[in-house]
Amino acid sequence: MPSLAASMDALRAIAGSAPVAALAAAFAERGHEFALVGGPVRDALLGRPVTDLDFTTSAHPDETRAVLDAVSTNVWDVGRDFGTIAANVLGETVEITTYRAETYRDDSRKPEVRFGKTIEGDLVRRDFTINALALMLPDLRLVDVSGGLEDLLAGKIRTPGAPEESFTDDPLRMLRAARFSAQLGFEVGQETRVSMEELAERLDIISAERIRDEFVKLLSAGDPLPGIRLLVETGLAERFLPELTALIATQDDHGRHKDVYEHSLTVLQQAIGLERSRGARAGGDAGAVAPDIVLRIAALLHDIGKPATRRFERGGVTFHHHDVVGAKLAKKRLRELRFDNDTVKRVARLIELHLRFFGYSDQPWTDSAVRRYVRDAGEELERLHILTRADVTTRNRRKAERLDHAYDDIERRISELAEAEELAAVRPELDGEQIMGILGIRPGPAVGRAYRYLLEVRLDEGPIGAEAAETRLRAWYAEHGDE
């Protein structure tokens, strides 16, 4: 954490910006309290970039709207029932929320909101002390009612009041504790952690969409592993991602290796490293490469099919078809968490394909096999490269180096074939219209069978030219056309 003087300079810079100064003056003129609150204050004090500006006020929503209408022509309701109004002020998008308190009933997924009267009352109801900080504007008075500054200095996450009350009010805060632990590198206080364990079941009242969004934010952290470990150890992961916790007791073979859970965390960690380094090699800045959520989910869940497929055979353990089973389990779980169809499809495809490469180092593939690998991976090829490389966690250095060299080789061959054959768009020389014209047939199943036949020829032999493709098509149709 920077010095207090430097931190206050950062806060003064935010307060002195034209949009913030205009807002502070407008609210003060109408007799309302107004403050920068929560994450922006925390991040400024920590020397982190401040990207979103959140404000709180004593004004009620209608009063807030009236103030904003005077300084902006672009004002909209974000959640009037929750007291939040947004606006674009001098090019800056801001959200302003009335002082409030909110509580969940035992069986409710939606909070009951009450508006408050003081900044101190608003801060006390917030999730963690490090977020219960406000900079009153325009007088630049820092309000800290629960020791947030001390916790920032100590790198500690705890709730302003009793954690059981905080987590009962909003159970999603337990996931947020894990997320902040990962994002900030802070330790969750023991009392807070115990309450997370005791109240884990309370997470069940939270909607799948809110859980999904918090999980994605955690996975987007520079190092999400501390947060994931916390979710598993407190039993929270069991409430929304039980396939992950099921990996803990699944050994690769007689316990000589890391359990599958530890392996999966290592794969995720290595995938993140490769995501950055390969992004940087592609011309970007490693530190600015956006988190690839599809890749990170696939890395974390790539072996979730192992518990269901574990078999003890001939003195060892096997996991036959765990790739296929895992893809189905991931698809089901991600749909339940309300992930979009594209994400579900891509993650499932990566899990299904993650074993395809292994064995290449023993016997390099034919060009046909390489084409099929590229065809099957489709748009996920780069992610599959990363996932497959990250999946090597063996402590046998010679084996690891052999697999690394083998994958270097397959990437080289893919690049060479792609340059020679436009491999990224493998398709037959003849399309459906040409097939119908040559064979004199109408649209129907026969066209699809003919297309698939020519695609197999293309994959096996590479480009053969339209004339040769027509000859092969006619010969195939003469033999198989009536099937």
Buried (B, 14 or more C-beta within 10 A) or exposed (E): BBEEEEBBEBBEEBBEBEBBBBBBEBBBEEEBBBBBBBBBBBBBBBEBEBEEBBBBBBBEBEBBBBBBEEBBEEBEEEEBEBBBBBBBBBEBEBBBBBBBBBBBEEEEEEBEBEBBEEBBEBBBBBBBBBBBBBBBBBEBEBBBBBBBBEBBEBBBBBBBBEBBEBBBBBBBBBBBBBBBBBBBEBBBBEEBBBBBEBBBEBBEBBEBEBBBBBBBBBBBBEEBBBBBBBBBBBBBBBBBBEBBBBBBEBBBEEEEBBBBBBBBBBBBBBBBBBBBEBBBEEEEEEEEBEBBBBBBBBBBBBBBBBBBBBEEEEEEBBBEEBBBBBBBBBBEBBBEBBBEEEBBBBBBBBBBBBBBBBEBBEEEBEBBBBBBBBBBBEEBBBBBBBBBBBBBBEEEEEEEEBBEEBBEBBEEBBEEBBEEBEBEEBEBBBEEEBBBEBBEBEEEEBBEBBBEBBBEBBBBEBBBEEEEBBEBBEEBBEEEEEE
